[in-house]
Amino acid sequence: MAELGHDVVGIDVDQHKVDELQAGRPPFFEPGFGEVLGRAVESGRLRFTTDMSEACDATVHFVAVGTPQTKGSYSADLTYVDAAVDGLLPFLSTGDLVVGKSTVPVGTAARLAELVEGAGSGATLAWNPEFLREGFAVQDTLSPDRFVYGVPSGDAGEAATAVLDEVYATALATGMPRLVTDYATAELVKVSANAFLATKISFINAMAEVAEATGADVTQLADAIGHDARIGRKFLNAGLGFGGGCLPKDIRAFRARGDELGLTDTLSFLGEVDAINLRRRERVVTLTRELLGDLAGRRVGVLGLAFKPNSDDVRDSPALDVVKKLLEAGAEVTAFDPEANGTAKRSFPELTTADNAEDAVRGADAVLVLTEWTEFRELDPERVGVLVAGKKVVDGRNCLDVGAWRAAGFEVRGLGRP
């Protein structure tokens, strides 16, 4: 927002995070974000604080806190959303707009709108879901593929739409699509988009299971069906499956909300989408065991810990889950990720990490590629062959040039490939 020319104050309860941001230091890895943050802070258009009263100077208030999975349940934990709105209420003025960005169960916006209206501040609530992809967040913020405004009916909705149009004027001027809906539709746009993407990924991973049973090649299958314009090739890469802080918890929360709405059968398919995804993790361990036999005492070099490349996010990371399963089976694991070593160690302190890919695979009986970072895709198999104790590779993301690795003497296993 500051990059677009707005004056912005970021408010958080974490003093350390606020201090780091105010110093221009990102608290997480995201390509290009450090540069944008530095420019914004230096320009004076962006500052950070823990003092909610600083919101008094703003007219648009974005609520962008997390909605994690509730412990012991599939439902979304709305504690932080509710706390943010409650904390904001005393500082709202007539004409202010509270804008929800968090991914929430359908019905949340209507409830919060009543809360905002009941406070008598004269402010209005809108719901404006975000569609940022980790690894592309800066690009997706400055130039998203669409805007969705969930607003109330009547004059209040028209006024809210006008304010959001002003906020996003730069992107809208390029012809960016804009959809104005009611609250419920805006909330459903985000969760249904994530549910569809998760379903597409799990579909191709189900086909990988069929391919393994029949000797087919799932990558060629994906290429073939991806040429159908109705299907498309994106999100048809079979492998270890999805993870991160969005898709897994969002499809579970969507299913839980369906149960609450009496739509258990309607969204029951999401349970199988989740199950297929989780089976891929166990399958990688099985493939490793097929290569090495008993895993106890065997040395495994793991390349990749983040749930996807260009991120340091290890929330519900399939790669980190595989590492844990290998350790439980008695394997000796050394892992490396270009950005996620630190975040992985914070959530899994007993993990052994290396400073680079070569050190991770040195002396390994098998190498597992679990995150498709470019540097792993471009590894020289001849060089790796000199370092390892055993020429065995599990390509958990189907991202390697299998022919080149086999030519270098490696036995290679992939998911859904002969």
C-alpha positions in Angstrom: 0.0 0.0 0.0 2.8 2.4 0.8 4.5 1.4 -2.5 1.2 2.6 -4.2 1.5 6.0 -2.5 -0.7 5.5 0.5 0.3 6.6 4.1 0.2 3.4 6.1 0.6 2.3 9.8 1.1 -1.4 10.5 -0.2 -2.5 13.9 0.8 -5.7 15.6 0.9 -7.0 19.2 4.4 -8.5 18.7 6.9 -5.8 19.8 9.9 -7.6 18.3 8.2 -8.0 15.0 7.3 -4.3 15.0 10.9 -3.3 15.8 12.2 -5.5 13.0 9.8 -4.1 10.4 10.4 -0.5 11.5 14.1 -1.2 10.9 13.3 -2.4 7.4 14.0 -6.1 8.2 11.4 -8.6 7.0 10.4 -11.2 9.6 10.1 -13.9 6.8 11.5 -14.6 3.4 9.5 -13.4 0.4 11.2 -12.5 -2.9 11.3 -8.7 -3.4 9.5 -7.9 -0.1 12.7 -6.6 1.6 13.3 -4.1 -1.1 9.6 -2.9 -1.0 9.7 -2.7 2.8 12.9 -0.7 2.8 11.7 1.8 0.3 8.4 2.3 2.1 9.9 2.9 5.5 12.6 5.2 4.1 9.9 7.2 2.3 8.1 7.9 5.5 4.8 6.5 4.2 5.1 3.4 6.3 5.6 3.0 10.0 4.9 0.3 12.6 3.6 0.3 16.1 1.9 -1.8 18.8 -0.4 1.1 19.8 -3.9 0.5 18.5 -4.7 4.2 19.1 -2.5 5.0 16.1 -5.5 3.8 14.0 -7.3 7.0 14.8 -5.4 8.7 11.9 -6.5 6.2 9.3 -9.8 6.0 7.4 -9.3 2.4 6.0 -8.5 -0.3 8.4 -7.3 -3.7 7.0 -7.7 -6.7 9.3 -5.1 -9.2 8.1 -4.5 -11.5 11.0 -4.2 -15.3 10.9 -7.1 -17.8 11.2 -5.2 -21.0 12.1 -6.8 -24.4 12.5 -8.4 -24.8 16.0 -6.5 -27.2 18.2 -8.4 -30.5 18.3 -10.8 -29.5 15.5 -10.9 -28.7 11.8 -12.6 -25.4 12.3 -10.9 -22.0 11.9 -9.8 -20.2 15.0 -11.3 -16.7 14.9 -9.7 -15.5 18.1 -7.3 -13.2 16.4 -9.9 -11.7 14.0 -12.3 -11.0 16.8 -9.5 -9.5 19.0 -8.4 -7.3 16.2 -11.9 -5.9 15.5 -12.7 -5.5 19.2 -9.4 -3.6 19.7 -10.2 -1.4 16.7 -13.7 -0.4 17.7 -12.9 2.4 20.1 -10.8 4.2 17.5 -13.3 4.2 14.6 -14.9 7.3 13.2 -17.9 8.0 11.0 -16.9 7.3 7.4 -14.2 4.8 8.3 -14.0 1.5 6.5 -13.0 -1.8 8.2 -11.8 -4.2 5.5 -11.4 -7.9 6.3 -8.6 -9.7 4.5 -8.3 -12.8 6.6 -9.7 -16.1 5.3 -12.8 -16.8 7.5 -15.8 -19.2 7.5 -18.8 -17.9 5.6 -21.0 -15.9 8.0 -18.1 -14.2 9.9 -18.3 -10.9 8.0 -22.0 -10.5 8.7 -21.4 -11.1 12.4 -18.6 -8.6 12.5 -20.6 -6.1 10.5 -23.2 -6.2 13.3 -20.5 -5.6 15.8 -19.1 -2.6 14.0 -22.5 -1.1 13.4 -23.5 -1.8 17.0 -20.5 0.1 18.3 -22.1 3.3 17.0 -19.0 4.6 15.4 -20.5 5.2 12.0 -17.9 2.9 10.4 -18.7 0.2 7.7 -17.3 -3.2 7.2 -16.3 -4.7 3.9 -14.7 -8.1 3.1 -11.9 -8.0 0.5 -10.2 -11.5 0.4 -6.6 -11.7 -0.6 -5.3 -14.1 -3.2 -1.5 -13.8 -2.6 0.7 -16.7 -3.5 3.7 -17.2 -1.3 6.8 -16.6 -3.5 4.8 -14.1 -5.6 3.2 -12.0 -2.9 4.7 -8.6 -3.9 3.7 -9.2 -7.5 0.2 -10.4 -6.5 -0.3 -7.3 -4.2 0.7 -4.7 -6.8 -0.9 -6.5 -9.7 -3.5 -9.0 -8.6 -5.6 -11.0 -11.1 -8.9 -9.7 -9.7 -10.4 -7.7 -6.8 -13.5 -8.9 -4.8 -15.4 -6.5 -2.6 -18.0 -8.0 -0.2 -20.1 -5.0 0.9 -23.4 -4.3 2.5 -26.4 -3.3 0.3 -27.5 0.3 -0.3 -25.6 3.6 0.2 -23.2 2.0 2.7 -22.1 -0.5 0.1 -21.7 2.1 -2.6 -19.6 4.2 -0.3 -17.4 1.3 0.7 -16.9 0.4 -3.0 -15.9 3.9 -3.8 -13.3 3.9 -1.0 -11.8 0.6 -2.1 -11.7 1.8 -5.7 -9.6 4.7 -4.4 -7.3 2.4 -2.5 -6.8 0.2 -5.6 -6.9 3.0 -8.2 -3.5 2.2 -9.7 -4.3 -1.5 -10.5 -7.9 -0.7 -11.5 -6.7 1.8 -14.0 -5.0 -1.1 -15.9 -8.4 -2.8 -16.4 -8.0 -5.2 -13.5 -11.3 -7.1 -13.0 -13.4 -6.0 -10.0 -16.4 -7.9 -8.6 -18.7 -6.4 -6.0 -20.7 -9.0 -4.1 -22.4 -9.5 -0.7 -20.4 -10.6 2.3 -21.1 -14.4 2.0 -20.0 -14.6 -1.6 -16.8 -12.7 -0.9 -15.9 -15.1 1.9 -16.7 -18.1 -0.3 -14.6 -16.9 -3.2 -11.4 -17.4 -1.2 -12.2 -20.8 0.4 -13.8 -22.2 -2.8 -10.7 -21.1 -4.9 -8.4 -22.9 -2.4 -10.7 -26.0 -2.3 -10.6 -26.2 -6.1 -6.8 -25.9 -6.3 -6.4 -28.5 -3.6 -8.8 -30.8 -5.4 -6.9 -30.4 -8.6 -3.6 -31.2 -6.9 -5.1 -34.3 -5.2 -6.7 -35.4 -8.4 -3.3 -35.7 -10.2 -1.8 -37.3 -7.1 -4.6 -39.9 -7.2 -3.7 -40.5 -10.8 -0.1 -40.9 -9.7 -1.3 -43.8 -7.5 -3.0 -45.3 -10.5 0.1 -44.8 -12.6 2.2 -46.6 -10.0 -0.1 -49.5 -10.1 -0.2 -49.8 -13.9 3.3 -48.7 -14.9 2.1 -45.4 -16.5 3.9 -42.1 -16.3 1.8 -39.4 -14.5 3.9 -36.6 -15.8 3.1 -37.5 -19.4 -0.5 -38.0 -18.4 -0.6 -34.5 -16.9 0.9 -33.1 -20.1 -1.7 -34.8 -22.2 -4.8 -33.8 -20.3 -3.3 -30.4 -19.6 -3.6 -29.5 -23.3 -7.4 -29.6 -22.8 -8.4 -25.9 -22.4 -11.1 -27.0 -20.0 -8.5 -28.6 -17.7 -5.2 -26.7 -18.1 -1.8 -27.8 -17.1 -1.3 -25.6 -14.0 -1.5 -27.4 -10.6 -1.2 -30.8 -12.3 2.3 -31.6 -11.0 2.1 -34.8 -9.2 4.4 -35.2 -6.2 4.6 -34.8 -2.5 1.4 -32.6 -2.4 0.4 -29.3 -1.0 1.1 -27.8 2.4 1.6 -24.3 3.9 -0.6 -22.1 6.0 -3.5 -21.9 3.5 -4.7 -24.9 1.5 -4.6 -27.6 4.2 -6.3 -25.6 7.0 -8.7 -23.8 4.6 -10.1 -27.0 3.1 -10.5 -28.4 6.6 -12.2 -25.3 7.9 -14.5 -25.2 4.9 -15.5 -28.8 5.5 -16.1 -28.0 9.2 -18.3 -25.0 8.2 -20.2 -27.3 5.9 -20.9 -29.6 8.8 -22.3 -26.6 10.8 -24.5 -25.6 7.8 -25.9 -29.1 7.5 -23.9 -29.7 4.3 -21.7 -32.6 5.4 -22.4 -34.7 2.3 -21.9 -31.7 0.0 -18.3 -31.0 1.1 -17.4 -34.6 2.2 -15.1 -34.9 -0.9 -12.7 -32.5 0.7 -12.0 -35.2 3.3 -10.7 -37.4 0.5 -8.8 -34.5 -1.1 -7.0 -34.1 2.3 -6.4 -37.9 2.7 -4.9 -38.2 -0.8 -2.6 -35.4 0.0 -1.4 -36.9 3.2 -0.9 -40.3 1.6 1.8 -38.8 -0.7 4.0 -38.1 2.3 3.9 -41.7 3.5 4.5 -42.9 -0.1 7.8 -41.0 -0.2 8.9 -42.8 3.0 7.8 -46.1 1.4 9.9 -45.4 -1.7 12.9 -44.6 0.4 12.4 -47.9 2.3 12.2 -49.7 -1.1 15.5 -48.3 -2.0 17.3 -48.8 1.3 15.5 -51.6 3.1 15.4 -51.1 6.9 15.9 -47.3 7.5 17.4 -47.7 10.9 20.9 -46.2 10.9 20.8 -45.4 7.2 21.9 -41.9 6.2 19.5 -39.8 4.2 20.2 -36.4 2.6 17.1 -34.3 2.3 17.0 -31.3 -0.1 14.1 -29.0 0.8 12.2 -28.2 4.0 9.8 -25.3 3.0 6.4 -26.3 1.7 7.2 -24.7 -1.6 10.2 -22.9 -3.2 10.8 -19.2 -2.8 9.5 -19.3 0.7 10.8 -20.1 4.2 7.3 -21.3 5.4 7.3 -24.7 7.0 3.7 -24.7 8.2 2.2 -28.1 7.4 5.2 -28.7 5.1 5.1 -32.1 3.4 8.9 -32.1 3.3 9.3 -31.5 7.1 6.6 -34.2 7.7 8.6 -36.7 5.6 11.8 -35.9 7.6 9.9 -36.6 10.9 8.7 -39.9 9.6 12.2 -40.9 8.5 13.6 -40.0 11.9 10.9 -42.0 13.6 11.9 -45.0 11.4 15.5 -44.6 12.7 17.1 -42.9 9.7 19.9 -40.4 10.2 18.8 -37.3 8.3 20.7 -34.2 7.3 18.6 -31.6 5.5 19.2 -28.3 3.7 16.9 -25.6 2.4 18.1 -22.3 0.9 15.7 -20.3 3.1 13.9 -22.6 5.5 16.7 -24.0 7.7 16.0 -21.5 10.4 12.2 -21.8 10.4 12.4 -25.6 10.3 14.8 -25.6 13.3 12.5 -23.4 15.3 9.6 -25.8 14.9 11.7 -28.9 15.0 14.9 -28.2 17.1 16.3 -31.7 16.9 16.6 -31.5 13.1 20.1 -31.7 11.7 20.7 -29.1 8.9 23.6 -28.4 6.6 24.8 -25.1 5.2 24.5 -26.2 1.6 23.2 -29.0 -0.7 26.6 -30.7 -1.0 27.0 -31.0 2.7 23.5 -32.4 3.1 24.1 -35.2 0.6 27.7 -36.0 1.6 27.9 -39.6 2.6 24.2 -40.2 2.2 22.8 -43.6 1.3 19.9 -41.9 -0.4 19.0 -38.4 -1.5 15.5 -37.1 -1.3 14.4 -34.0 -3.2 11.3 -32.6 -1.3 11.1 -29.0 -2.4 11.6 -28.0 -6.0 14.0 -25.1 -5.5 15.8 -24.2 -8.8 19.2 -25.0 -7.3 18.1 -28.6 -6.6 16.6 -29.0 -10.1 19.9 -27.9 -11.6 22.2 -30.1 -9.4 24.9 -31.9 -11.4 24.3 -35.6 -10.9 27.9 -36.4 -11.7 29.0 -34.1 -8.9 26.4 -35.5 -6.5 27.6 -39.1 -7.4 31.0 -38.3 -6.1 29.7 -37.1 -2.7 27.1 -39.8 -1.8 27.6 -43.2 -0.3 24.8 -44.7 -2.4 23.5 -43.6 -5.8 19.8 -43.6 -4.9 17.4 -40.7 -5.3 13.7 -40.2 -4.5 12.4 -37.3 -6.5 9.5 -36.2 -4.4 8.5 -33.4 -6.7 9.1 -35.0 -10.1 11.4 -32.1 -10.8 14.7 -33.7 -11.8 15.9 -34.7 -15.2 15.5 -38.4 -14.6 17.4 -39.4 -17.7 20.5 -37.4 -16.7 20.5 -38.9 -13.1 20.1 -42.4 -14.4 22.9 -41.8 -16.9 25.1 -40.8 -13.9 24.4 -44.2 -12.4 21.6 -43.3 -10.0 18.6 -45.4 -9.2 15.7 -42.9 -9.3 12.2 -43.2 -7.9 9.5 -40.7 -8.5 5.8 -40.4 -7.6 3.6 -41.9 -10.3 6.6 -42.5 -12.6 8.0 -45.9 -13.7 
